[in-house]
Amino acid sequence: MFSKLDGEKAKELTKRISEEFDIGIKEAVQIVNCMPKSVEELRVFFPRHKVIEPEKLEKILKLLDEYR
């Protein structure tokens, strides 16, 4: 397990990201495992053909910051 959070917090954050931002559970798990700190780092977790609004990415980063 590469997560930077304990198991319960990681599960909670994964669920929140998946539900609040309509992101697949696999992508949410990878995001939580790596805990990116910038929009550029966060974009890596999404397919190139899927356009994610910058505002949505910023909100995801703010949520990640709550768990750091």
N, CA and C of each residue as an Amber inpcrd file, in Angstrom:
protein
   204
   0.8430000  -1.1750000   0.0000000   0.0000000   0.0000000   0.0000000
   0.8880000   1.2380000   0.0000000   0.6370000   2.1350000  -0.9590000
   1.4620000   3.3270000  -1.0970000   0.7960000   4.5710000  -0.5280000
  -0.3840000   4.4350000   0.0030000  -1.1370000   5.5900000   0.4640000
  -0.3740000   6.3520000   1.5360000  -0.5240000   7.6640000   1.5050000
   0.1220000   8.5250000   2.4840000  -0.7910000   8.7970000   3.6720000
  -1.9320000   8.1160000   3.7210000  -2.8970000   8.2560000   4.8120000
  -3.1190000   6.9020000   5.4600000  -3.6700000   6.9130000   6.6950000
  -4.0220000   5.6270000   7.2860000  -5.2260000   5.0580000   6.5320000
  -5.4690000   3.7970000   6.6930000  -6.4760000   3.0710000   5.9240000
  -7.8670000   3.6660000   5.9620000  -8.3500000   4.0190000   7.1420000
  -9.7080000   4.5490000   7.2650000  -9.8490000   5.9050000   6.5890000
  -8.8700000   6.7870000   6.7820000  -8.9230000   8.1030000   6.1490000
  -8.8180000   7.9690000   4.6270000  -7.9890000   7.0430000   4.1760000
  -7.8330000   6.8260000   2.7360000  -9.1480000   6.3390000   2.1240000
  -9.8330000   5.4170000   2.8030000 -11.1260000   4.9270000   2.3020000
 -12.1490000   6.0480000   2.2630000 -12.1870000   6.8480000   3.3120000
 -13.1310000   7.9580000   3.3930000 -12.8810000   8.9720000   2.2750000
 -11.6260000   9.3360000   2.0750000 -11.2770000  10.3110000   1.0520000
 -11.5670000   9.7630000  -0.3480000 -11.2490000   8.5060000  -0.5650000
 -11.5300000   7.8790000  -1.8600000 -13.0180000   7.9280000  -2.1670000
 -13.8200000   7.6050000  -1.1880000 -15.2760000   7.6280000  -1.3700000
 -15.7610000   9.0490000  -1.6690000 -15.2580000  10.0140000  -0.9230000
 -15.6790000  11.4120000  -1.1290000 -15.3120000  11.8930000  -2.5260000
 -14.1020000  11.6130000  -2.9650000 -13.6690000  12.0370000  -4.3010000
 -14.5400000  11.3790000  -5.3600000 -14.7590000  10.1020000  -5.2230000
 -15.5560000   9.3660000  -6.1990000 -16.9790000   9.9080000  -6.2830000
 -17.6030000  10.1290000  -5.1410000 -19.0010000  10.5640000  -5.1120000
 -19.1710000  12.0500000  -5.4290000 -18.3670000  12.8950000  -4.8240000
 -18.5370000  14.3380000  -4.9830000 -18.1340000  14.8480000  -6.3620000
 -17.2010000  14.1510000  -7.0060000 -16.6890000  14.6410000  -8.2820000
 -16.9740000  13.7020000  -9.4450000 -17.7980000  12.6840000  -9.1970000
 -18.1830000  11.7340000 -10.2420000 -16.9590000  11.1620000 -10.9670000
 -16.0480000  10.6560000 -10.1530000 -14.8070000  10.0660000 -10.6530000
 -14.8380000   8.5780000 -10.3300000 -14.3630000   7.7670000 -11.2450000
 -14.3260000   6.3260000 -11.0300000 -13.5090000   5.9700000  -9.8020000
 -13.8860000   4.8800000  -9.1670000 -13.2140000   4.4660000  -7.9380000
 -11.7280000   4.1810000  -8.1780000 -11.3890000   3.6240000  -9.3360000
  -9.9790000   3.3270000  -9.6300000  -9.1420000   4.6020000  -9.6870000
  -9.6880000   5.6260000 -10.3460000  -8.9690000   6.9000000 -10.4230000
  -8.8660000   7.5280000  -9.0370000  -9.9450000   7.4620000  -8.2690000
  -9.9550000   8.0410000  -6.9210000  -8.9030000   7.3710000  -6.0310000
  -8.7910000   6.0640000  -6.1310000  -7.7970000   5.3280000  -5.3320000
  -6.3870000   5.7970000  -5.6990000  -6.1140000   5.9290000  -6.9850000
  -4.7810000   6.3580000  -7.4130000  -4.4730000   7.7800000  -6.9500000
  -5.4890000   8.6480000  -7.0040000  -5.3070000  10.0220000  -6.5380000
  -4.9590000  10.0290000  -5.0570000  -5.6990000   9.2650000  -4.2670000
  -5.4510000   9.2140000  -2.8200000  -4.0920000   8.5840000  -2.5280000
  -3.7170000   7.5830000  -3.2800000  -2.4100000   6.9510000  -3.0610000
  -1.2610000   7.9330000  -3.2700000  -1.3920000   8.8130000  -4.2460000
  -0.2960000   9.7250000  -4.5850000  -0.4300000  11.1100000  -3.9650000
  -1.6550000  11.5120000  -3.6110000  -1.9100000  12.8170000  -2.9990000
  -1.2130000  13.9440000  -3.7650000  -1.5670000  14.1580000  -5.0330000
  -0.9280000  15.2190000  -5.8210000  -1.1250000  16.5930000  -5.1820000
  -0.1730000  17.4950000  -5.4620000  -0.2040000  18.8220000  -4.8520000
  -0.4800000  19.9380000  -5.8550000  -0.5600000  19.5990000  -7.1360000
  -0.8170000  20.6220000  -8.1490000  -1.8040000  20.0970000  -9.1830000
  -2.3840000  21.0310000  -9.9290000  -3.3220000  20.6550000 -10.9840000
  -2.6090000  19.7940000 -12.0240000  -1.3800000  20.1410000 -12.3430000
  -0.6170000  19.3830000 -13.3320000  -0.4130000  17.9370000 -12.8730000
  -0.0850000  17.7450000 -11.6150000   0.0890000  16.3920000 -11.0760000
  -1.2380000  15.6510000 -11.0790000  -2.3230000  16.3410000 -10.7990000
  -3.6390000  15.7160000 -10.7340000  -4.1330000  15.2810000 -12.1040000
  -3.8320000  16.0470000 -13.1440000  -4.2800000  15.7160000 -14.5090000
  -3.7680000  14.3520000 -14.9830000  -2.6570000  13.9150000 -14.4540000
  -2.0510000  12.6400000 -14.8520000  -3.0100000  11.4640000 -14.6250000
  -3.9150000  11.5980000 -13.6770000  -4.7980000  10.4910000 -13.3070000
  -6.0280000  10.3580000 -14.1860000  -6.1670000  11.2400000 -15.1590000
  -7.3300000  11.2060000 -16.0360000  -6.8950000  10.9500000 -17.4720000
  -7.7000000  10.1970000 -18.2260000  -7.3590000   9.9540000 -19.6380000
  -7.3100000  11.2770000 -20.4040000  -6.4780000  11.3280000 -21.4060000
  -6.3170000  12.5650000 -22.1830000  -7.6100000  12.9990000 -22.8540000
  -8.4290000  12.0570000 -23.2390000  -9.6710000  12.4000000 -23.9370000
 -10.7550000  12.9280000 -22.9890000 -10.5440000  12.7820000 -21.6900000
 -11.5300000  13.2540000 -20.7260000 -11.1310000  14.6480000 -20.2360000
 -11.9700000  15.6250000 -20.5450000 -11.6860000  17.0020000 -20.1550000
 -12.2900000  17.2620000 -18.7780000 -11.4470000  17.6690000 -17.8490000
 -11.8790000  18.0000000 -16.4920000 -11.6960000  19.5100000 -16.3200000
 -12.7490000  20.1730000 -15.8780000 -12.6770000  21.6220000 -15.7050000
 -11.6390000  21.9680000 -14.6340000 -10.8850000  23.0440000 -14.8660000
  -9.8730000  23.4620000 -13.8780000 -10.4660000  23.7220000 -12.4930000
 -11.6940000  24.2430000 -12.4460000 -12.3340000  24.5050000 -11.1490000
 -12.5400000  23.2080000 -10.3740000 -12.9100000  22.1650000 -11.0910000
 -13.1280000  20.8590000 -10.4630000 -11.8030000  20.3110000  -9.9140000
 -10.7480000  20.4740000 -10.6780000  -9.4350000  20.0110000 -10.2330000
  -8.9930000  20.7680000  -8.9810000  -9.2380000  22.0720000  -8.9510000
  -8.8880000  22.8700000  -7.7800000  -9.6670000  22.4160000  -6.5420000
 -10.9380000  22.0890000  -6.7330000 -11.7550000  21.6110000  -5.6140000
 -11.2470000  20.2720000  -5.0960000 -10.8150000  19.4170000  -6.0050000
 -10.2540000  18.1230000  -5.5890000  -8.9890000  18.3660000  -4.7630000
  -8.1370000  19.2740000  -5.2200000  -6.9080000  19.5830000  -4.4840000
  -7.2100000  20.1360000  -3.0990000  -8.2270000  20.9780000  -2.9870000
  -8.6060000  21.5130000  -1.6730000  -9.0740000  20.3990000  -0.7510000
  -9.8200000  19.4400000  -1.3070000 -10.2620000  18.3020000  -0.5080000
  -9.0590000  17.4750000  -0.0570000  -8.1120000  17.2550000  -0.9520000
  -6.8950000  16.5170000  -0.5840000  -6.1430000  17.2380000   0.5290000
  -6.0920000  18.5730000   0.4460000  -5.3900000  19.3620000   1.4710000
  -6.0240000  19.1730000   2.8540000  -7.3270000  18.9530000   2.8910000
  -8.0050000  18.7330000   4.1750000  -7.5160000  17.4530000   4.8600000
  -7.0060000  16.5160000   4.0910000  -6.5800000  15.2260000   4.6210000
  -5.0680000  15.1100000   4.7790000  -4.3240000  16.1130000   4.3900000
  -2.8480000  16.0380000   4.5080000  -2.4130000  16.1680000   5.9450000
